[in-house]
Amino acid sequence: MAECTDLEWAVQVLVNNFDKYSSSCCCCKKPRRISKKGFRKMLSCELNHMLTDTGNRRAADKLICDLDENKDGRISFEEYWTLIGGIASPIAQIIRQQEQSIKHTK
């Protein structure tokens, strides 16, 4: 099997992370979802350096409400992906600004 590219590896990590905190019923074919409890645990264990208040239950519950488009009280993979995009976009901006600062100081 060929070695993964950085992007392929990153996607695998994101999918595996979702699966780590999600659950599915073994008797049915319903898509996996992350419960509120699992989502709060994921925030505090996996995103505590990028997000503030990851240990704050109210802040986590508000984030769940904002992401939970179908209002089922759980986070689907698509809703999780919205979170990832929301985190990655501002970080990309910061990285670009830092790169510009380095170029200007040389």
C-alpha positions as CSV (number, residue, x, y, z in Angstrom):
1,M,0.0,0.0,0.0
2,A,1.3,3.5,-0.9
3,E,2.3,5.9,1.8
4,C,-0.3,8.6,2.5
5,T,0.2,12.2,1.6
6,D,0.1,14.8,4.4
7,L,-3.4,15.8,3.3
8,E,-4.6,12.2,3.2
9,W,-3.2,11.5,6.6
10,A,-4.8,14.7,8.0
11,V,-8.2,13.6,6.7
12,Q,-7.8,10.1,8.2
13,V,-6.9,11.8,11.6
14,L,-10.1,13.9,11.4
15,V,-12.3,10.9,10.5
16,N,-10.7,8.8,13.2
17,N,-11.2,11.6,15.8
18,F,-14.9,11.8,14.9
19,D,-15.2,8.0,15.2
20,K,-13.4,8.0,18.6
21,Y,-16.1,10.3,20.2
22,S,-19.2,9.1,18.2
23,S,-21.4,6.2,18.7
24,S,-23.7,4.2,16.5
25,C,-26.3,1.6,17.2
26,C,-25.0,-1.8,16.2
27,C,-28.4,-3.1,15.3
28,C,-29.2,-0.4,12.7
29,K,-27.6,1.5,9.9
30,K,-28.1,5.0,11.4
31,P,-25.1,7.3,10.8
32,R,-22.7,7.8,13.7
33,R,-23.2,10.9,15.8
34,I,-21.4,12.5,18.8
35,S,-23.5,12.9,21.9
36,K,-23.4,16.1,24.0
37,K,-21.3,14.3,26.6
38,G,-18.9,13.0,23.9
39,F,-18.7,16.4,22.2
40,R,-17.8,18.1,25.5
41,K,-15.1,15.4,26.1
42,M,-13.7,15.9,22.6
43,L,-13.5,19.7,23.1
44,S,-11.6,19.4,26.4
45,C,-9.3,16.6,25.2
46,E,-8.6,17.4,21.6
47,L,-9.2,21.2,21.2
48,N,-8.1,22.7,24.5
49,H,-5.2,24.6,22.8
50,M,-7.2,26.1,20.0
51,L,-10.5,26.9,21.6
52,T,-11.1,28.8,24.8
53,D,-13.5,27.7,27.5
54,T,-13.4,24.0,26.4
55,G,-14.1,23.0,30.0
56,N,-17.0,25.3,30.3
57,R,-20.2,23.2,30.0
58,R,-22.4,26.2,28.9
59,A,-19.9,27.3,26.2
60,A,-19.7,23.7,24.9
61,D,-23.5,23.4,24.9
62,K,-23.9,26.7,23.0
63,L,-21.4,25.4,20.4
64,I,-23.4,22.2,20.1
65,C,-26.6,24.2,19.6
66,D,-24.8,26.4,16.9
67,L,-23.5,23.4,15.1
68,D,-26.5,21.1,15.4
69,E,-28.3,22.1,12.2
70,N,-31.1,19.4,12.5
71,K,-31.5,20.1,16.3
72,D,-31.3,16.4,17.2
73,G,-29.0,17.1,20.1
74,R,-26.1,15.3,18.6
75,I,-23.3,16.2,16.2
76,S,-23.2,14.5,12.8
77,F,-20.0,14.2,10.7
78,E,-21.2,17.1,8.5
79,E,-21.8,19.2,11.6
80,Y,-18.4,18.2,13.0
81,W,-16.8,19.2,9.6
82,T,-18.4,22.7,10.1
83,L,-16.5,22.9,13.4
84,I,-13.2,21.9,11.7
85,G,-13.7,24.5,9.0
86,G,-14.5,27.1,11.6
87,I,-11.3,26.4,13.4
88,A,-9.1,26.0,10.4
89,S,-10.0,29.2,8.7
90,P,-8.9,31.7,11.4
91,I,-5.7,29.6,12.0
92,A,-4.9,29.7,8.3
93,Q,-5.2,33.5,8.5
94,I,-2.9,33.7,11.5
95,I,-0.3,31.5,9.7
96,R,-0.4,33.7,6.6
97,Q,-0.1,36.9,8.7
98,Q,3.0,35.4,10.5
99,E,4.5,34.4,7.2
100,Q,4.0,38.0,5.9
101,S,5.6,39.4,9.0
102,I,8.6,37.2,8.6
103,K,9.0,38.3,4.9
104,H,8.8,42.0,5.9
105,T,11.4,41.7,8.6
106,K,14.0,40.1,6.3
